[in-house]
Amino acid sequence: MTAPPSPLVLHDFPTGPAADGWESFSPFVLQVARALKLAKLPFEQRPVNMLKLKRLNPKGQLPVVTIDGANLPESSQIFRRIEELRPGSLTAGLDARGLAEAWLWKEFADTSLYPYVLATRWADDRGWAILRERLFASAPALLRPIIGPSVRKGIKQMLNERDFLRAGLPVLYERMGRVLDDLDARAPDQGFWIGTNVSVGDLALFGHLHSLRLPLTPWQADVVAKRSRLSRYLDRVGAATRG
């Protein structure tokens, strides 16, 4: 086991915890927080000044973890670094094939599930009303009416370009329902997505699907709750990684 550098800081949006059991509004920050807890790596979760975010990551994106004074962006890179610090903590019990599958599920979650989280918060007026108050409350008063709508416009444009929102929000929700049905049918009755231990695939699936279960967006939490096998699986991951 490699001794972890110190200090270790997980940077987050300036919203505070989204709710009890939701360490962050960001699915990516959420999955990294759970990965750090699973690996038993002590860390501080610190809000970032959004106007200075590019000093941490030139791409202006979270999550970013500061390890031994160096800023490491992007959840997959962070997961691999956690594995270096705590070998096997995110891949225990997996052979080469299982490990490859775990990373494929992480890629699926990050690219195919994340747009649904974005849509519920930025394209749906109900979610936007919540996010606007939580995410931009710390912005300067004069900039607040400008920054929020500008960011929202960009995200909706991105969802259109990726063909998630082009046909409208009702069609997107219908499509999301079919994906949730498939995941519900695939969800294991016991254990975790691939084996008997939580892996990188579980952490990514949990980060995005648990974000859809956020109590602040009950219309989407109810949609996930109807998939009982999937919900029980998410509860198991949540219990195993809460720390």
N, C-alpha and C positions, 0 to 999 in steps of 0.2 A: 504493500500500500504506500503510495506517494503522499508525503505530508503536504497538505494544502497550503498555498501561499496565504498571506494575510496582509491587509484585510480584503474581504471579498464583498463587493457591493453589486446588487441587482438594481438597475435604474428602471424607474417606472413613470408612467404618466402622473401628473400632479392632481390625481383624483382621490388618493387614498384607496383602501380596499373597496371593491365594488359592493361587497356584502360579506357576512360571515361565511367562510368557506370559499370565497372568491377573492383571492389575494390581489387581483388586478382586473380592470376592465379589459385589458389586452389578453387575448387567448395565448399569445406567445410568451408574455411575461408570466402568465399563470402556469403554463407548462414548465417553464424554466424554474419558477419558484418550487413547484412540486418535485422537479428533478433534483434540485439542490437538497430539499428535505429528505428525499428518498436516499440520496447519497450521504446523508448526515454531514453535509458541509455547512458550517455556520456562515450566515450571510446577513447583511443589512439591506433592507429594501428601501431605496431612497428616491423621493420624487425629483424629477428633473425639470428645470426651467425650459419650457418648450422653445423659447426664443434662442436658447443656447444648445439645443440638442445636437446640432451638427458638430459641436466641439467633441462630443462623445463618439458620434458616428457620422461621417460626411454624408451618408445617404439620408440622414434625418429620420431614422427608423429605430424602434425598440423591438426586442430587448437588447440591452447592452449590459454585460457583466464586467466590472473592473476587477481584475485578478493581478495582484502584485504590482499595481500601478498601471497595468496595460488594459486598454478597453477592447473587449472582445464582443463583436456584434453577431447577430443572426443565431437563431435557436439551435440549428443543427451543429454549427461550430461550437456553441456553448456545450451542447450535449457531449460532443467528442472530447472536449476539454475536461468535462466532469468525469468521463470514463478514464482519462489519463490520471486524474487525481484519485479516483476511487474505482479501480478496475473491477468490472463486473457489476457495478451498482445499477446500471441501466440495461444490462445485457445478460444477466445471470441465467444460466440454464439453456442458452441458445447455441445451437451449432451454427455452422456457416450459412446453411440455408435459412434457418430461423432468423438469424441476424439480418440477412438480406431482406427477408420479408418484413421484419420490424421497421427497417429504414424505408421500405416502400410504403408502408402504412403511414409513416410520418410524412412522407412526401404527399400522399393522397390527402391526408388531413389538412396540411398546410396550404395546398393549392386548390382542393376541391370543396373543403368545408368552410374555410375562412371566408370566402365571398358571401356565404349565407349569413355569417355573423355580421359582416360589414353591412349587408343589406338591411338586416333587422334594426340596425342602429343609425345608419346614415340615410338610407332611402325611405324607410318607414317613418312617417311623421311622429308616430308614438315613441319610437326609440330615439329619434333625433331630439325631441323635447327633453328627454332625460340626459342624453349625452352632452347636449349643448350646455346645460347648467353645470354638469360635473366636470367636463373636460376643459372648458374655456373660462371657468369662473375666476381663475387666477390671472388671466390675461388683462393687460391694461384696459381700462374702461373704454377708452377711445378706439382701441383696436378690436374689441370684442365683437361688435356688430359686423366687422369686416372679415376677421380671420375665420370664424366658424363657418359662415356660408361659403367662403372661398374653398376651404378644405372639403366641405360637404360636396360642393360642385365637382371637385376633382375626383373624389371617390366614386360618385355616381357615374361620372364619365368613364372611369376605369372599369366599373361593373358592366357598363354598356359595351365597352370595347371587348370585354371578355365574354360577351354574350350571356351574361347572367341576368341583366336587367332590361335588355333590349325590348322584350315583349311585355314588360310591366311587372309590377310587384306580385300580383295574384299568380301569374304564371311561374314566377320564381319560387313562390311558396309552394305551389303544386309540385314543382320539380324537387324542392327540398324535401317534401313529404315522401316522395318516392325513394330518395336516397336514405332517409331515415328508416323507411320500411326495410330496405335491403340490409342496412346495418343492424336493424333489430333481428332480422332472420339469421344474420351471421354471428351475432353476439353469443359468446359462450355462456352456458348455464353455470359453470363454475370456473374459478381461476381467471385468467386474463386472456388477451386477444390471441396470443400465440402459445403461451405456455403457462407454467404455474407461478411465474414471477412477472412483476411489472417491467415492461421494456420501453424503449424509446417510442415504439408504436402506440402503446397504451397512453403514454404521456401526451403525445400529440393529439390523439383522438379525444382524450379527456379535456385537453385545453380548449378545443373548439366546441365540442358538444356540451361540456359543462358551462361554457359561456352562453350557450343558447338557453340554459336552464336558469339563468340569472333571475332572481325574484323581481328585479326592477322591470323586467320585460315578461310579464306573466303570460301574455298571449303566445309567446314562443316557448316558455317553460312548460306550458300545458301540452303543446304539440309533442315535445320530447317525452313528457311523462306518459303519454298514451302508448309509447313503445316500451312495454314493461321489461322485456329481456334486456334491452339496451340500457334502460334506466337502472336496473339492478347491477349490470356490469359497471356502469359509471359510478354507482355508489361504492362498489368494491375498490375501484381504482382510487376514489376519493379517500376512503378509509385507510388504504395502504400508503398513501402519499401525504397525508395531512401533516404528519410530523408532530 
